[in-house]
């Protein structure tokens, strides 16, 4: 189910900057967050990630723990990387200031569980996933929050993925 939400294009009609392209990827959702950044500058709040801060604040009391929102944001980053779609995981500012473990990747130490989430990530097998993580880890384009950068190897427990049946 999640794979179909991530890998389908959305009808955006007149919202598109390119009138000839009424369909867009999930990337379209992040394009409209610039107003949050502008508001932060206007208020001189100087938050490292105003978007991440707003999502964290709005997640309180709605029945979805923020760690799941962070995991979804990270999954969109990974899936976007496979498809060359630039997704900036604003919520992961919190992953740089505290120890974060995502249940979905911890459970993926089971190869059977990984095979269930693989379509969502857009990879064909565990080797392609590991190559993606290694490529991202070596990249100089990883999301940066102030002086901290996320670590895909750490956030995915890459060494443990698929090590159990």
N, C-alpha and C positions, 0 to 999 in steps of 0.2 A: 504494500500500500504506500509506504513512504517513498519508495523508489519512483512510483508513478507521479507523485507530487513534485519530486525533485527533478525528474528528467523529462517533464512535459513542458511545452511552451504555453504561455498564457496570453489570452486575448487582452490587449490593453487599448485598442482602438485609438482614440484621439490623444491619449496620454503620451504616445510615442513621439520622440523628437524627430523620428524618421517616418514621415507620413506613409512611405511605401512599406513599412514594416509594422503591421498591426499586432503581430505576435512577438512575445519576448520571453526570455528565460526568467528564472527566479531572481536574477540580477536586478531586474527592474524594481524590486521592492526596496533595495538599498539606495537606489538613486534619489529617493525622495527624503532622505534623512539629513540632507545638508542644512535644512532649516533648524534642526536641533543644534548643530555645530554653531550656526550663526547666532542663535539665541544664547548659547553659552558664552560666546565672545561679547555679545551685547551686555550681558550681565556680569562680565568679567569673573565668571566662576572658576575658570581655568581648570576644568576637570580634564583628566587624561583622556577619557572617552565619555563625552556627554551622552552619546547614544547608549553605551553600555550601562552607564549610571541610571539613565531613565528606564531602561528595560529591567534593571535590577530592582529599582524602586517600585515599578508597576507590577512586578511579579509577586510582590508580597500580598498575601491574603487571597490569592486567586485559585489556590488549589494545585498549582504546578510549582514544584520547587525550582529555584533559579538554576540549580546545577543541571537540570534537564534542558533548560533554555540554552545554557552555555553549550551543552553537548550537541543540541540541534544546530546551533550557530557554527560549531566546529565541523559538524558533518557537512553542512552547506559549503564551508570553506574547502573541505577535502573533495567533495563531489564537484565543486566548481573548478578546482585545480585539474581534475581529470578532463573536464570539458573546456578548459581554457576560458572559464568565466571567472572574472575577478569578484570575489565575495570577501568583504572585510568583516571578520568576526568580532564586532565591537564588544561583545560581552566577555571575551577572553582577556580583557584587561584584568579581570578578577583572577584568572588563572596564573597571571604573572606575579601576583602579590600574596597568594596563598596556595597551599598544596591542593591540587585538584585531581580527582580521579573520576573518569567517566565510566559508569557502570557498563555501558554498551561495549566498550573496548575491553574492560576487565573480563566480561563474559565471553569475549571473542578469543580467549585462550583456548576455548573449545572450537575445534575446526567445524563442527556441526553448527554452532552458533554463528561463527563467522560466515559460513555459507548462506545464512539467512540475511545477514546485513550487507553482504557483498554487492547485491544489485543496487542498493541504496547509495553506496559509495561510488558506483560506476566502474568497478574493477572486475576483471574476469576471474581472477584467482588470487591466492595469498601472495604469490610472487609479484604480481603486478601491484598489489597493495604495498608490499615492502619497498618496491622500487619507487612508488609515489612518495612514501614517507621519507626515504633516503634523499630523493630529489628535493623535496621541500626543505628538509633539514639543512641541506647544503646551499639552499637558495639565499640570496640576499634580499629577496622580496617578501619575506615572512612578515606578518603583521607586527608592528612595533608600537609599543605603548610607552611613551617617555623613553626610558633607557632600557626597557625590558622587551624581550622578544619571546614569542611562544615557541615551544619545542614540540613538534609533532611526534617525535620519538617518545617523549615522556607522556604526552597526553593520550597516546594510543596504546601504551605499553607494548610497543612494536616487537620487542624481543619475545614477548609471551604469546603473541597472536598465533593461533593454530597449533599450539604445542601439545594440546590434549585432543583426544578424539571427540 
